[in-house]
């Protein structure tokens, strides 16, 4: 097992990173290793200098890769070489003399309150189970700010309508509870009744809160397709993903006076810095209000 393979195993077993994150790290490091071998005939990443790493960065930029993607790969290398120091493979990281390309700050896109009201205005409770499930799923994303993986893994037993909480398994296997409002409780009760009948018809007993059309656990592409189709009805923006609804939840909470630390806990962010990006959206809204309301603006 080489250094890269040991590092990937470390991320999986000890750090318990998500499958998606581990795959991204593995892809970045394999690309890096291929570059070292083809351009410098270096077989071990521990032998690379900061000058060689800089040349890899330059080669990616010259190939047209955007700064954000290059910056992510640099972050991968920083983490990898820190691991090599921790395990005694090297004494000093070559990344100390390497800087990532500057990335322009990108504000997260979101749907405003008016668009969300329009998206959820139609009542599907008397329709088919699939129609009502899609409606409740969109509403669940919007009301809780859960990630795609958290929604897919959500089980019926995770939603407690007595304590009005939903328990989700987040990144790095961190468990957190998200509050549920009383008016949403009544919606969920109706949904669970329809779900029970649907599961009986399908002859399955899968525990997942939102089953697919066959009564099995949903998969990412299935959810993406539903969310994209729904958001398309109210938005012409480029982003039409479940994560857009997570951004919408956070921005709406902040705009309506929620404390940023509370939003951080609900979203399951490990640091406040990840949550503070939403304050920029709130500031932009304040600027618009200021221009409209202040006579000398």
N, C-alpha and C positions, 0 to 999 in steps of 0.2 A: 504493500500500500504506500503510495507516494504522499508528499505533503498536501497536495490538493485534495486527494481522497480522504486523508485523515481530517482535514479541515471541514470538508462537507459532512463527514460523519459526526464531527463535533457540533456542527450547527443543528443537525437532526436530533442527536441523542441528548447532548448536554444543554444546548441553548433552546431546543425545541422550537426552532423557527418553523413557519408554515411551509408546506410543500412548494408553494409558488415562490416564496423567498429563496428557499434552498436551490430550486431550479435556476433562478436568476443568478445567484452567486456561482453556481456550477458552470453555467453558460459563459459568464464573464471570464472566469478563470481559465476555461478551456480555450477561449479565444486568445487570451493573454499568453498561455503556454504555447499555442500554435505560432503566435507572432515571434516569441523568443526563439523557437526552434528554427523557423524558416528564415528569419532575418539575422540571427546572431549565433545559431547553432548551440543555443543554451538549452539544456534539457531540464534543469532544475531552477524554478523561480527564485530560490534563495540566492542564486548567483547573480541575479540582475542588479544593475546599479540604477541610481536615480536618473542618469542620462538616458539609459535604455528605456526606462518607463516613460520618460518625457517624449522619446521618439515614438512610442506606441500611441501616446495621446495625440501627437501631431499627425500621425498617419490616419487616425480615426477622423480627426477634424478635416483633413484634406480629402478624405473619402466622402465628405458630406454629412457625417453623423452630427446630429444636433447636440448642442452643449449640455443639455439635460441628461441625455443618454451617456455621454462621455463622463460627465460628473458622477453618475451612478456607478460606472465601472471603476472610477478612481476610488470611490467609497468602498467598493468591494476589495480593492487591493489594500487599502488602509486596514480594513478588518482582517484580511488574510495575513498581512505581515505582522500585525499585533499578535495574532495567534502564534506565528512562528517564534516571536520573541518570548511569549508566555511559555511555550513548550521547549525553549532552549535551543531551537534550531539556528537562530541568528541572534546577534547581540544588539544590532541597531537596524532600525527600519529605513530602507531607501526612500520611503514615502515622506520623510521629514523634509526633503528638498523638492518635493513635488506639489504643485498647486493645480487644483482642478480649474477648468475654464469657468468664467463667470456665467451664471445662469440668470437670465432676466426673471424677476419675480412674477409669477403667474397667479392671478387671483382665481380661486375656485369658482366655477360657474354654479348657478343655482336657479331654481324657479321661484318667482315671487309669489306672494300669498294669493294674488288674483288667479294666477295660472293653476296653482294647486287646488283652489276652490273649484275651478272649472273642471279640472281633471277628476275630481271626486264628487261632482255634483249629481251624477246619474246614479240611481238606486238599482243595484243588480241583485238585491236580496231575493227577488222572485224569479230570477233567471236560472240558468243551469249552474251546477256546482263550479264548473270551470270558470264561468264568467264572474261569479261571486268571489271565488278564490283569488282571481287576478286583481279584482277591486280591493279586497282586504289586504292582499300582499303589498300593493302599492301604498295603501294607507299605513300599513305596518312599517314599511321602510321610512315613510315620512314622519310618523309619530315617534319612532324610537331611534332613528339614525343608525340602525344596525348595518354591519357590513354584509356583503353578499354571502360570504362563507358562513356567517353567523345565522343568517336567515335560513339557509339550506340545512344547516345542522340543528335548527330549532325543533324540539319535540313537544308534543302536547303537554307532557308533564312539566315542561319548562315554563309554561304560562300559568301563573297562579292568579285566578280571578277573585280569590278571597283577599289575598294581600295586595292585589293589583300590581304585580311585578312580572317581568319576563327575565329569565335567567339565560344568559348567552355565554358561549365559550368563544373568547376572542383570541387575538394573536398571542402566541407563546403560551397557549393553554390557560390564559387568565380568565377567570370566571367573574362576571359582573351582573348586577341586577339593574334593570331599567324600569322606571315607573310606568304604569298604564293608567290612563284617565278613566273616570266612571262612564263617560259617554262612549268611549271606545270599548269598554267592557261589554256593553249591550250588543255592540256590533260583533264582538268575538263570540259571544254566546250563540248568536244566530249562525255564525260561520261554523262553529263546532257541531251544531245540530246537522247542518248540511253535510259537513265532512263525515260525520258518523254514518249517515245514510249512504253516502258515496262509497265509503270504504267497505260497507257491507255488500253493496252491489258489485264491487270489484273483487270481493272475497279475499281481502288482504288485511293484515293487521300492523302494517308498518307504523312506527310511532311518530313519524315526522309531521309537524304542524301543517306544513304546506306540501301535500303530495303532488306529484305530476299527474298527467291525464290517465295514467295506468294505476295510480295508487301507490307508486314507489317514491323514493326520495328524489327530489329535484336535482338537476345538474346545472352548472353555471350557464351554459348556452341557452337552455330552456328559459331560465329566468331573464337573461339578457333580452331574449326575443320578445317576451311579454312586456318588459319595462320599456324597451325601445318603441314598440308599437303604441303604447299608451302615451308616452311623453310626446311622441310625434303629433298627437292630436292637439297639443296646446303650445308647442314650442318649435321654432325653426332653428334653434341652436345646434351646434355640432355635437355637443355632449348629450347622450340619451341613455345613460347607464344607471345601474342601481346606485353607484357612488354619487351621482348627481343628486339623488334624493337624500343621501347622507349629508351632502353639502347644504342642501335646502333646509333640512332639519336644523343643522347647527346655525346657519345664518338667520333663520326665522326665530330661533330661541334667543339669539343675541339681540336681534332687532326689537324683540319684545321685552327686553330688560333682564334676561337671565344672566346670572353670574358666570363668568368665563370658567371658573374652576368647577362649577357644577356641570357645565357643558363638557368639560374635559373628562369628568368621571363617567358621564352617560355614554360618551363616544368611546371610552376605553383607551384614550391616548396615554402613552407612557410619560410624556412630558407636556408642559404647558405650551411650549413653542409650537407644537403641532396644531394646537387649538387656536393660537393667536392669529393664524392666517385669516380666520373668519372676521377678525376685527377690521381688516382692511375693507371688506365688503360693507360692513356697518358704517365705516367712515365715509365711503363713497355715497351711501344713502344720505348721511347727514349733510354732505356737500350739496346734494340735489335739493334737500329740504331748505337749506340755507339760501341757495340761489333763488328759490321760489318765494321764500318768506321775507328775506331781508331787503329792504328798499334800495340799499346801495350796493347790493351784491353784483 
